[in-house]
C-alpha cells in the first residue's frame, strides 16, 4: 500500500537522521563530547535539513498517491476533482503553469488540496493543526540552509517567541536543542516537539 509505505519511509528517515544527531552528541565517560562543537553543529543542522526534506517528500508522495486513487492505510479514498493517468501526470496537473509546487508551505498545500479534493480531504485538517509550527520549522530550515541578516533576525524573533526570553545571535542548532517550554508534561527540546507533531500529522494523512 502506497500510503503505508510513505509513512514507513518517512519514519525510517527520521529514525536514521536522529541516529546521526545522537552520534554527534556522544560523550566520553568524563562528560566531554567526542567530536568538536563545529562538527556537532554541522551534523545536527544537516540532519534537521534532511528531516524537513523527508517531511516534504512524504506530503508530496501522499498527495499524489491520493490523486491517482490509492487507498489510505485505513482503506479510504477521497472524493477528488481530477483524474490523472499516472504519477507524472498528477504532478503536472498540480504544478500547472508554475515552476514548482512548494510542498514546504502548509498554507499552499492546504489551498491546493481544496482544489483537488473534497474539502481538502485530510490535508487541510492535518496541516491546519500544525500550520504555525510548520512555518516556524521553515524559518529554522532557512536559517540553517543560508544564514543572512534577514534569516538571523527571523530566527532571533522565533527563538524569543518560543523560549519566552529575549534572544539574539541565535543559531538553528541552539534553538533546536533548547528545552521547549511548550512541552508539557514531558520536557522536550524544540526539535523533539516538532518531530512529535509532524509524526502525528503524517499518520493522520496516511490513515485518511
C-alpha positions as CSV (number, residue, x, y, z in Angstrom):
1,X,0.0,0.0,0.0
2,X,1.5,3.3,-1.1
3,X,0.3,5.4,1.8
4,X,1.6,2.9,4.3
5,X,4.9,2.8,2.5
6,X,5.1,6.6,2.5
7,X,4.6,6.7,6.3
8,X,7.2,3.9,6.8
9,X,9.7,5.6,4.6
10,X,9.2,8.9,6.4
11,X,9.6,7.4,9.9
12,X,12.7,5.4,8.8
13,X,14.3,8.6,7.5
14,X,13.6,10.4,10.8
15,X,15.0,7.5,12.8
16,X,18.2,7.3,10.7
17,X,18.7,11.1,10.9
18,X,18.1,11.1,14.7
19,X,20.8,8.4,14.9
20,X,23.2,10.9,13.3
21,X,22.3,13.5,15.9
22,X,22.8,11.0,18.7
23,X,26.2,10.1,17.2
24,X,27.1,13.8,17.1
25,X,26.3,14.2,20.8
26,X,28.2,11.1,22.1
27,X,30.4,11.8,25.2
28,X,33.3,10.2,26.9
29,X,32.9,8.9,30.4
30,X,34.2,12.3,31.8
31,X,31.3,14.1,30.0
32,X,33.4,15.6,27.2
33,X,31.9,15.5,23.7
34,X,33.7,13.1,21.4
35,X,33.6,15.4,18.4
36,X,34.2,19.2,18.1
37,X,31.4,21.7,18.5
38,X,31.6,22.8,14.9
39,X,31.2,19.3,13.6
40,X,28.4,18.6,16.1
41,X,26.5,21.6,14.9
42,X,27.1,20.7,11.2
43,X,25.9,17.2,11.6
44,X,22.8,18.2,13.6
45,X,21.7,21.1,11.4
46,X,22.3,18.9,8.3
47,X,20.2,16.2,9.8
48,X,17.4,18.7,10.5
49,X,17.5,19.9,6.9
50,X,17.2,16.3,5.8
51,X,14.3,15.8,8.2
52,X,12.5,18.7,6.6
53,X,13.1,17.2,3.2
54,X,11.7,13.9,4.4
55,X,8.5,15.7,5.5
56,X,8.1,17.5,2.2
57,X,8.7,14.2,0.3
58,X,6.1,12.4,2.5
59,X,3.5,15.2,1.8
60,X,4.1,15.3,-1.9
61,X,4.1,11.5,-2.3
62,X,0.9,11.1,-0.3
63,X,-0.9,13.9,-2.1
64,X,-0.1,12.4,-5.5
65,X,-1.0,8.9,-4.3
66,X,-4.4,10.0,-3.2
67,X,-4.8,11.9,-6.5
68,X,-4.2,8.7,-8.5
69,X,-6.8,6.9,-6.4
70,X,-4.5,5.0,-3.9
71,X,-6.2,3.8,-0.7
72,X,-5.2,5.1,2.7
73,X,-3.9,2.8,5.4
74,X,-7.5,2.5,6.6
75,X,-8.7,1.7,3.1
76,X,-10.2,5.2,2.4
77,X,-10.2,7.2,-0.8
78,X,-11.0,10.9,-1.1
79,X,-13.6,12.4,-3.4
80,X,-11.5,14.2,-5.9
81,X,-11.9,16.5,-8.8
82,X,-9.2,15.3,-11.1
83,X,-8.3,12.0,-12.7
84,X,-4.6,11.9,-13.7
85,X,-3.4,8.9,-15.7
86,X,-0.3,8.4,-13.7
87,X,2.0,10.0,-11.1
88,X,3.8,12.1,-13.7
89,X,0.5,13.5,-15.0
90,X,-0.7,14.1,-11.4
91,X,2.4,16.1,-10.7
92,X,2.0,18.1,-13.9
93,X,-1.6,18.9,-13.0
94,X,-0.7,20.1,-9.5
95,X,2.1,22.3,-10.8
96,X,0.1,23.7,-13.7
97,X,2.0,26.6,-15.3
98,X,4.0,27.3,-12.2
99,X,7.7,26.4,-12.0
100,X,7.2,24.1,-9.0
101,X,4.9,23.2,-6.1
102,X,6.2,24.4,-2.7
103,X,5.4,21.3,-0.5
104,X,7.2,23.0,2.4
105,X,4.5,25.6,2.8
106,X,1.4,24.2,4.6
107,X,-0.8,27.1,3.5
108,X,-0.1,26.4,-0.1
109,X,-0.6,22.7,0.3
110,X,-3.9,23.3,2.1
111,X,-5.1,25.7,-0.6
112,X,-4.2,23.2,-3.4
113,X,-5.8,20.3,-1.5
114,X,-9.1,22.1,-1.6
115,X,-8.9,22.4,-5.4
116,X,-8.3,18.7,-5.9
117,X,-10.1,17.0,-3.0
118,X,-13.5,17.5,-1.4
119,X,-13.0,20.0,1.5
120,X,-9.2,19.4,1.2
121,X,-9.6,15.9,2.4
122,X,-7.2,15.0,5.2
123,X,-4.5,17.5,4.2
124,X,-6.4,20.6,5.3
125,X,-7.3,19.2,8.6
126,X,-3.9,17.7,9.4
127,X,-1.8,20.6,8.3
128,X,-4.1,23.3,9.8
129,X,-3.5,21.8,13.2
130,X,0.3,22.4,12.9
131,X,0.3,25.2,10.3
132,X,2.2,27.7,12.6
133,X,4.7,25.0,13.7
134,X,5.5,24.1,10.1
135,X,6.1,27.7,9.2
136,X,8.4,28.0,12.2
137,X,10.2,24.9,11.1
138,X,10.7,26.5,7.7
139,X,12.2,29.6,9.4
140,X,14.7,27.4,11.2
141,X,15.3,25.5,7.9
142,X,16.1,28.7,6.1
143,X,18.4,29.8,8.8
144,X,20.3,26.5,8.7
145,X,20.5,26.5,4.9
146,X,21.6,30.0,4.3
147,X,22.4,32.4,7.1
148,X,21.9,36.1,6.4
149,X,20.9,39.1,8.3
150,X,17.3,38.5,7.3
151,X,17.2,34.9,8.4
152,X,19.2,35.7,11.5
153,X,16.6,38.4,12.6
154,X,13.7,36.0,11.9
155,X,15.4,33.2,13.9
156,X,16.0,35.5,16.8
157,X,12.4,36.6,16.7
158,X,11.2,33.0,16.6
159,X,13.5,32.0,19.5
160,X,12.3,34.9,21.6
161,X,8.7,33.9,21.0
162,X,9.2,30.2,21.7
163,X,11.6,30.5,24.7
164,X,9.8,33.5,26.2
165,X,13.0,35.5,26.7
166,X,14.9,37.9,24.5
167,X,17.2,36.0,22.2
168,X,20.0,37.4,20.0
169,X,22.6,35.8,17.7
170,X,20.8,32.5,17.9
171,X,21.6,29.6,15.5
172,X,19.4,26.9,14.2
173,X,21.3,24.4,16.4
174,X,21.0,26.5,19.5
175,X,17.2,26.8,19.1
176,X,16.5,23.2,18.0
177,X,18.2,21.8,21.1
178,X,16.8,24.3,23.6
179,X,14.2,23.0,26.1
180,X,10.8,23.9,24.7
181,X,8.6,25.5,27.4
182,X,5.5,24.4,25.5
183,X,6.3,20.7,26.0
184,X,4.3,19.5,28.9
185,X,4.1,17.4,30.9
186,X,7.1,15.6,29.3
187,X,10.0,18.0,28.7
188,X,11.3,18.0,25.1
189,X,13.7,20.2,23.2
190,X,12.3,22.2,20.3
191,X,13.4,19.6,17.7
192,X,11.8,16.7,19.6
193,X,8.5,18.6,19.9
194,X,8.4,19.4,16.1
195,X,9.2,15.7,15.3
196,X,6.3,14.6,17.5
197,X,3.9,17.0,15.8
198,X,4.8,16.0,12.2
199,X,4.8,12.3,13.1
200,X,1.2,12.7,14.3
201,X,0.2,14.6,11.2
202,X,1.9,12.1,8.9
203,X,0.0,9.3,10.5
204,X,-3.2,11.2,10.1
205,X,-2.6,11.9,6.5
206,X,-1.6,8.2,5.8
207,X,-4.7,7.0,7.6
208,X,-7.0,9.2,5.5
